Amino acid sequence: MQVQVRMFGGLTERVGASRIVVELPDGATVADLRAAVAAAYPAVAPLLGGVNVAVDLEVAGPDTPLAATSELAMLPPVAGGAGDGTSPAETGDAGDGDRVVTGLRTPPFDVDAVVAQVTGPSVGGTAIFLGTVRDHAADLDDVVGLEYSAYPEMAEKVLARLAVDLRRDHPSLTGIALLHGVGELAVGDHTVLIVCASAHRAEAFDACRDALERVKDDVPIWKRELTADGEHRWVGLGAPATPGAAEEPSPGVRAMHASEAAPLLDDPAVVVLDLRTDAELAQARLPRAVQLDYHAPDFVRRLETLDRRTTYLMYCRSGQRSGAARAIMTGLGFRDVVDVSGGLIQWVDAGLPVEG
């Protein structure tokens, strides 16, 4: 059978198209699709360990069966961004005063209008996070802009689902907005807007931070950084590149399923790196894990102090932050790094040990 596969982010550049056609045998699975794409497009083969496959708008495991009618997409590590410029999906009043606004939007955001949509007379505290484009990255100077792309249908669905999940996990919330920017953005432009409303400020602050991490980890959005000298890079896929330049990752830095990576815990010489925040770390962690917060301003500087010859087992919540870190560590010359491809979620689902 023939299937069409949508490509996103840096994968589009690697294969030279936003859609490819792949020939597969009847009864093929996601694993068969990965193998066929690797054989047909050698330029993307080294990256596929960190790439998710979506089937009918849901991330799928290797044994998921495929049909000729399946909506298929290959999703590189996400970087927090979105959009096709459409208006956000607004659920408005969802009952008992609950207000939800989610979706993709072309900046600038009308912050006051969004806040008004998700607040009401019972709200005592509203926490707002407004992301903006800055003029540098952690390991890259002279950034002049960002370019965001998304898988719009899936991004809208994931944002709406995250709002439901956050309301469940933070029951004090009475309103929430999850919006993400799209397109070519200059320094200072808005990128993401998170608004969490609650009767009390502590709950609003906690929910806002949690919401931001989930949006950055889970929504199929990709970011390309543009520099003053005309170079660019897709975040999560490697160092800045000029057209035609090779971006082959080091073979020593790779992604691996949790069940395959687990035996590394038996080796005391392996250093376990947890890339999550303090709040996430307090809930559960891998045995022997050492924190190296991906969002800390000194993250790259701390990476640079590590011994490149040591073996590292690295993970975050769902594999997105560690996927981006994998590209940085490749550029820094690390020789032996295993990234748990699905993060702590995959680790726990596999029934593997955690602490805390």
Buried (B, 14 or more C-beta within 10 A) or exposed (E): BEBBBBBBBBBBBBBEBEEBEBEBEEEBBBEBBBBBBBEBBEBBBBBBBBBBBBBBBEBBBEEBEBEEEBBBBBBBBBBBBBBBEEEBBBBEEEEEBBBBBBBBBBBBBEBEEBBEBBBBEEBEBBBBBBBBBEEEBBBBEEBBBBBBBBBBBBBBBBBBBBBBBBBEEBEBBBBBBBBBBBBEBEEEBBBBBBBBBBEEEEBBBBBBBBBBBBBBBBBBBBBBBBBEEEBBBBBBBBBBBEEEEEBEBBEBBBBBBBBEBBEBBEEEEBBBBBBBBEEBBEEBBBEEBEBBBBBBEEBBEEBEEBEBEEBBBBBBBBBBBBBBBBBBBBBBEBBBBBBBBBBBBBBBEBEBEEEE
